[in-house]
Amino acid sequence: MSRINFHLSGSIAAFKACEVISALIKQGHEVQPICTASALKFIGPATLEGLTGKPVLSDLFEPGRHMDHIRLVKWADLSIVCPATADLINKLAAGIADTATGALFLAHDFSKPWLIAPAMNPAMYGHPITQSSLAKLAALGVRVLATAKGIVACGDVGLGRLLEPSQLLTEITHALLKKSSAHPARRILVTAGGTREPIDGVRCITNLSTGATGAVIADELLARGHNVVYLHGEGAKTPSRFCECQTFGGFSDIDQKMREQLQRQSFDAVIHLAAVSDFSVDQIETAGQRFSPENFGKMPSTDAPILHLKKNFKIIDHLREYSQNKKIQIIGFKLTHSSDPAHQQQAIAKLQATSKVDLIVHNDASNIQGDQHMASLFQGTQLWAQSQTKTELAQALARFIEEKNGETL
């Protein structure tokens, strides 16, 4: 069984933490409760000591506890802050150690899991400073858990509710299993959703990609403890778990943002399944005159314009060039829309001949509906795996990145 540092901060949701602690003790884990002063306004030390059999750590200056911020870091297999208020989250991101939790965080060994379970008003959760702090902590390797959507204590409705005890227990169990796994955490860039190529100030050329598959893939990677950056088209689905998310617009925008991400930090893999337009609008011809899309407000509805398109290059062919890590794994997707197997094979063969990717995922639009997602994964010309659902595809991609034949570390 494992040893857990369980940090509580000042939220009315602290009562849920007691249920989680009780369940952990019943499973045979050792739990050390650590509280901010405000947490003890909601949950008394007698309750926590009764549940865990250990005295609550709140004041590092208590006699005999001056070195607990070092001792407990070495003692614990996992640390969790639950509930985590906006105040404590922002302090941790800034490296402020005016609480026992802050001191332990600064001494934390990041080879061990540190989880944060936010709980606060929706406005506080969505505030740019809070979101920036959560992204900063996630980039350090902290596992930031999602929040539930619903009514919070003040009556407001939105994201910010602490997850239910059963969900929190599942997240802790997954983190402990991941810690014992032979696979180290990877940093992975995932792209999903479709581009929007402007025609004028209000119209665009786009596609039917929803980002649903990308969101499932990102969730699977996050559940396995990997660090994910998720670039998605406007309106596309996003992961249910917390990760750094960024929105792209058209072809030039996604190309720039992928280049910036890959140059700014070292990624181990990129899963590029965004539906990027093969063409962008070069000029609009109307009433005998030509205009560039960026210089055109809104075409009159009575006009019948002629669109002059320009061919876009394949971003996936430049990802290794963009990347800090020249050994980065590149996973690309090839979508067809044909029931003819010969046509599908021709498309795959063409991509295999020209592509610089490590794995090609072929899928056909006729076999994608709901969670159904039939796909074939090719490593070179060899069939590596097949999937029937989005979940199976996500699991296969995670295995490919983790296994030795996909080793990049």
Number of C-alpha atoms within 10 A of each C-alpha: 11 14 17 25 22 23 27 30 28 24 23 17 26 20 13 17 24 19 15 20 23 16 16 22 15 11 11 11 16 21 25 24 22 26 26 20 15 13 23 19 13 16 21 12 20 12 12 23 15 11 19 19 15 15 14 19 19 22 18 17 11 9 7 8 13 12 10 18 20 15 13 18 21 13 14 20 20 23 26 23 23 27 28 25 26 24 13 22 23 20 17 22 19 13 13 15 14 13 19 20 30 21 19 21 21 15 15 19 15 12 12 20 22 24 25 22 23 28 28 25 21 19 14 17 21 15 11 11 14 20 17 15 18 27 20 17 21 23 17 12 20 21 26 22 23 21 22 17 14 15 15 20 13 8 9 13 15 17 22 25 24 28 22 15 17 12 13 21 18 11 17 20 13 14 21 19 12 19 19 10 11 9 17 15 19 20 20 23 22 24 28 30 28 27 28 22 22 21 23 19 13 11 14 16 14 16 14 9 19 20 25 17 27 27 25 23 25 30 22 21 25 24 17 21 24 22 25 24 23 21 26 28 25 18 12 17 18 25 21 15 18 20 23 18 15 15 17 22 16 20 22 15 15 23 19 12 15 23 19 13 17 22 16 12 12 15 25 25 25 26 24 21 23 23 24 26 19 13 15 23 19 17 21 20 15 15 9 8 9 16 16 15 22 13 10 16 12 12 16 9 7 6 10 11 16 13 17 15 13 12 11 13 13 13 17 21 15 13 23 19 13 18 23 18 18 14 14 23 23 21 24 22 22 17 16 17 12 13 12 9 9 10 13 18 13 11 15 21 14 10 17 18 10 9 16 18 21 17 26 24 24 20 21 17 13 12 16 16 11 10 14 16 21 20 23 19 24 19 16 17 13 9 13 15 16 16 19 15 19 23 18 21 25 21 17 18 20 18 15 21 24 18 12 11 9 16 15 17 11
